[in-house]
Amino acid sequence: MLGKYTGKILDIVVKQAEVITFDGLDIPHPHAIDLQKGAEKILENNGKMFAIGCKPFTEGMFDTITTDSAQNGAWPHKKGEANHPLLVYAEWEGEKNDSFWISEVKRVLDVLSRNIRNSLPVYSNTALAEHTRVEDVYRDNLERLKSIRDTVDPTRVMSLAGGFKIPA
C-alpha cells in the first residue's frame, strides 16, 4: 500500500514491467521497444498477462471511520490516510511455468519493497503469502485478534483454512 504515488514510484513500476517483458532481449533503446520479442518471452513461459496496477483512491476515503479499533477491524485504517494499492499480477498456464512466474512476481515485489518504505498496512487480499509476514498484515491488532481467536475458535478449526494465519 502507498500513501501516494510519486514520479519515482511510477518510474520503478514502468522499469519492472519492462524487465519482465524485455530483460535479456536485444532491445536497442527503451523507447524503441520491439513488442514482438517481448511477447515471445512471455509466450515462451506460457504467460497470458503480466501487469503492475496502480489504483489511486481519494485521499478522504477513511475520513468517516471512528477511532474505535473494533470498527477498524483486523486491517487498521486511519482518518486522513488513503491507502493506494500497487498490485503485481501474472497469469499463465501450465504447472511447469509456475516457478518462472512466481519468481518474477517475487523479484518485482522485492524491487518495489526496497524502493517503497512506508508505515501503511499490507492488505491480505493482495499480498503474496511467501513474501508477507502476518505481523505486517494485522499490525497493532494482532494481539487482539489472537485473543478473539482463542475465545471463538479454541480448537483452531479456522487454522485449516487458507490465508494469513494468526500465530499462537
N, C-alpha and C positions, 0 to 999 in steps of 0.2 A: 504494500500500500504506500502511496505517496501523499504528502501534504499538498504538493502542487507539481505540475510538470514544468521543467525548465528546458532551455535550449540544450544544455549539456546532456540531460537525461534523454531527450529525443534523439540527439546525435548518437548516443550509445545504442539506443533501440535500432536505429537505422543501420548502424555498423554490424550489430549482431544478426540482423536479418540478411545482410549481405554476406556475412561469413557463412551462415547456414547454406545459402544458395550457391555462393561462388568461390568459397575458400578452396584453394588448390587448383583452381582453373586458370587458364591463361587469359586473363582479362586485362586489356591494355590500360584502362583508366576507369575509375568508379563511375564516371558519367557516360561511359560508352559500354555499358553492360551488355554482354551477349546473353540474351534471355534464353536462347536455345541451349547453351551449355549449362546454364543454371538449372533449367528444367530437367536436363539429363541427370544431373547429380541427384536431384530429388527423386526422379523416377528410378534410378539405379537402386535406391533403397526403398522402393515401393511406396514412396511418400505421396500423399494426396494433397496435403496442405501443411504449411508452416506459417504461423502468424504470431506477431507480438502486438497485442492490442492495448491501446491507451484509452481508458474510459474516464474522462473527466466528469465529475459531478459538481453540482452547485455548492459553493462554499458554505451555505447555511443549512445543509442537508440534515444536520443533527441539532439545530437550534431549538427544537421543541421538546427535546428529551429532558427529563429531570436528572438530578444527580443521584437518585436512588439506585443503588447497584442492582437491586432486584429487577428493576425495569431495564437496566442496561443489558442484562442477560450475560451469557458466557463470553460474548465478544464485546468488549467495552467500547462505547462511543463517547465522545466529548463534545460539548457545545462549542461551536465555532471552529471545529476541526473537521474538514471534509477529508474523506479517505478515497483516494483515486486508485482503482486497481490498475495494475500493469500485468497483463496476462500473457503467458507464453503457451502456445497451443500447437501441437503437432498431431497430424492424423496420417496414419499409414496402415498398410495391410501386411500380414504375414509375420508370424512369430519370429522368423529368422532376422527380421529387421528391428525387433524390439530394442536390442542393445544399442544399435546405431542411434535411433531416435531418442531413446531415453537419455543416452549420454549427451546428445546435442542439446536437449532441453536442460539438463543439469548444468552443462557448460554455460549456456546463456544465463541461467539463474545465478550461477557463480559470478559471472561478469557483472550482472545487474546488482547483486548483493554487495560486491566490493565497491561499487560506484554510487550506490544509493543507501545512505545511512539516515535513518530517522527513528522516531520512537513510536510510530504507528503500529497497531496490531497487525498480525498476519491473519487473513481471513481463511478459515479452514476449507471452504468450498473451492478455493482457487489455489491451494497450496499443494506442492508435491511432498508427500509424506516423508520420503527419504531425504528431503532437503530442508525440512522444517521441524524444529523442536516443539513439543507440545506446550512448553513454557512460553514460547513466542506467540502461540495462538491464544491461550487463555489468560496469560499475564497475571495481573493482580487478583483476578478472580479464581485462580487455580485452587487455592486452599478452600475457598467457599464451595467450589464445585466438588472437591473431594468430600467435604462434609455432607453435601446433598447426596452424592452418590452412596456414601456409607449408610445414609438413612433410608433412601428409597430403593437401593439395589445392593443389599448386603451380600448377596450370593454372586454378584458380578455378572449377571446374565448379559448386560449390555456390553461387557468387555469382549463378548463373542462377535459383536458387530464390527463393521469397518470403521474407519475414521481415526481421529486423534484420540488415543486412549488416555484417560486421566490416570496418572501413576498412583501406586499405593501410598 
